[in-house]
Amino acid sequence: MTQTAYILLGLIAGIFGGMFGIGGATILIPALVYFFGLTQHQAQGTTLAIMVPPIGLLAAWRYYQSGNVKLGMAALICAGFLVGGYLGASFAQNVPELLMRRMFGIFLMLVALKMIFTK
């Protein structure tokens, strides 16, 4: 049953990721923490491992086929993300669990408020 639940979670996150460019922070991390019992750190690390093949390849390929990928921009952001991801992950390892969860929640709340109240 757990394996089926993992696949279902991946399917749901993939659908939302393909539609809206979201999935990791907004769907996978909360689901892994609250439904599957992972710590915040485990959920974030697992989500990073999850996102590499499916989003980096198939969803981006589909957008590219439709002319909706700016390769030069993506390459530069990818380079920054590579270094930034390592630095952020290194920093996160020293943040207490409760503080990490609260920081993550505040981040999501600020993004939501910005999207709700901005024209």
N, C-alpha and C positions, 0 to 999 in steps of 0.2 A: 504494500500500500504506500509506503514512504517513497519508493522510487516513482510510482505513478504521480504522487503529489509533487515531487521535484519536477517531473516533466510538465505537469500542468502549470506549475508556477513559471517555468521557463517559457511555455507557450503564451501565457498571459503577458508576461513581461516582454516577450518578443513582439507580440501584437502591438502593445502600447509603444514599445521602442521604435518599431517600424512606422507607426502612425504619427507619433509626436516627438520622437527623438529622446524619449525618456525610458526608464526601466530600472536602471541600477539604483539610483538614490531614492526614487519615489515609489518603486514597487518591490524590488528584490530585497533591499536592506530591511525595510519594515517587516516584510513577510518572513525573512529568515530569523529576525529577532523575535517577533511575536508569535509566529506559528510553528517555527521549527526549533526555537530555543537557543539559537546561537547568541554569543555575546556581540556587542556592537562592533568590536574589532574583527571578530570572525566573520560577521556578515559583510563588512566592508571589504575584507581581503578576499572572501569567496566571490563576491560580486565582481571584483576586478578580474579575477580568473575566469569568471563566466563570460564577461563581456568581450573578451579578446576575439575569439573566433566568429561567433555568430553576427555580432553587430559590425565588427571591423571588416567582415568580408561580404556576407550576403545582403544585408540591408543597405550598406554603402554602395555595393555593386548595383542594386536596383535603382537607387537614387542617381548614380552615375549614368546609367543607361537612359535616364530621362533628362539628362543635362543639368542635374541639380547638385553637382559636387564641384567645388572650386578646389582643384587638386593642389595648386600652389599654396593656397591658404591652409588647406588641410595638412600639408606636409610640414609647414612651419609650426602650426599649432601642435601637431603630433610630436615634433621635436621638443617643444616646451613642455608638453604633457608628460613625455618620457622622463625628463628631469624633475618636473614638478611633482609627478606621481611618486617618484622615489623619495623626494624630500618630504612630501606630505605624509607618506606612509611611515617614514622614519620618525617624524614628529608625533604621529598618532600613537605609536607604540608606548610612549611615555605619558599619555593622557589617561587619567583614571576612567573606568568604565562609565560611571554615572555622568561625569562631565562630558565625555564623548557623546553620549546619547542626547544630552541636553543641547550641546552645541549643534548636533545634527538636526534636532527638532527645531531649533531657532532658525537655522539656515533654511529649512523647508518652509517655515512659517513666513519668513521674510520674502522668499521667492513667491510664495502664494499671494501674499498681500500686494506685492508689486504687480503681479499678473492680473489680479482682480481689479485694482484701482488705477491702472495706467491705461490710457487710451491707445 
